[in-house]
Amino acid sequence: MTESPTSRPQVGQKVRSFYEEMPFNYYDSTEAAADYIRTNPVEASYPDLHALLSTGEIKTVLEFGCGAGWLSNSLALHYGLMVTAVDFTSKALERARGVSELLGIDDRTRFVESNLFEFQDSPQVDLVISLGVLHHTGDTRGAFEHIQTFAGSGAFVYVGLYHFYGRREFLRIFHELLERESEAAAFDHYRELDGVRQGDATHMLSWFRDQVLHPHETQHTLKEVAGWSAEDGLSIQSTSINGFQPLGELEPLFESEKEYEARSHQANVVEKRYFPGFFVVMAQRV
Ligand SMILES: C[S@@+](CC[C@H](N)C(=O)[O-])C[C@H]1O[C@@H](n2cnc3c(N)ncnc32)[C@H](O)[C@@H]1O
């Protein structure tokens, strides 16, 4: 499907019902979800975000597509931030609120049920964040354009998306399994690859559905996000594409991001290691 504003309603409907059945990153219990947040620092996966938050300059955050709330609740718990979080899946928000209460941080979090394209109810914030969401909207460019309007002067925008080159091998492997064998075979293979979520059956299933059975996803590049950022008055600050190293010129990175396909093959096929082909970018309002 070509992405455009007209794709949004149809894609939104499909994606929302998919997550109402089972939200992403969903644990057996509220307690298990809270435990994960207590013991898993943001730094391990997102060192650039941790470095930014450690400066103490970020006070307010708006998260789009917060799902069951691990990131919003982590930011409120570990960094004391005031977080507004938006998602259109009520089952995910119910869990997010439950975890927030259990962690005793519900005075710092606000979970709002809304389609992100329709959300207006917030002043500008210091950090706008959205991980693994915009590529499920049917209009990734339009979604980026909308969410970045909430980033004030000097504020940051942090997005995570599936990567055009990095994602190919993963999708090829699982689409072949689904076509030639069955969903059960694909799930078995997913369980073999994913060493992280072995302890909680619901959690594992919620990841498998999200990564392998999703009704709509698109894939993107750093080059593309850099173009959107320039058009929207943002400048790229860091990215996982170069392992969060200091940036330098962007052009060489646009070339090197093509190597993501070979890295994905090495991980998923040769080493049998989970590599979904996801990347993050931090940009700042210039
Ligand atoms: C892959 S999950 C990511 C959840 C969360 N960011 C995380 O990292 O755990 C995608 C989330 O985006 C939400 N979402 C997708 N399209 C949306 C839209 N148009 N408006 C609001 N939420 C949306 C879904 O409900 C789902 O919770």
The ligand as an ORCA input file, in Angstrom:
! r2SCAN-3c Opt
* xyz 0 1
  C       4.886     -1.852     18.427
  S       3.837     -1.081     19.550
  C       5.025     -0.069     20.403
  C       4.588      0.282     21.794
  C       5.639      1.028     22.612
  N       6.137      2.188     21.930
  C       6.766      0.099     22.998
  O       7.895      0.344     22.560
  O       6.517     -0.858     23.736
  C       2.952      0.101     18.566
  C       1.934      0.912     19.373
  O       1.506      2.021     18.576
  C       0.138      2.206     18.758
  N      -0.370      2.900     17.565
  C      -0.230      2.520     16.269
  N      -0.814      3.413     15.443
  C      -1.329      4.391     16.251
  C      -2.051      5.584     15.996
  N      -2.377      5.962     14.754
  N      -2.435      6.347     17.051
  C      -2.132      5.968     18.319
  N      -1.450      4.837     18.625
  C      -1.044      4.058     17.593
  C      -0.427      0.813     18.946
  O      -1.646      0.824     19.629
  C       0.689      0.125     19.740
  O       0.458      0.206     21.112
*
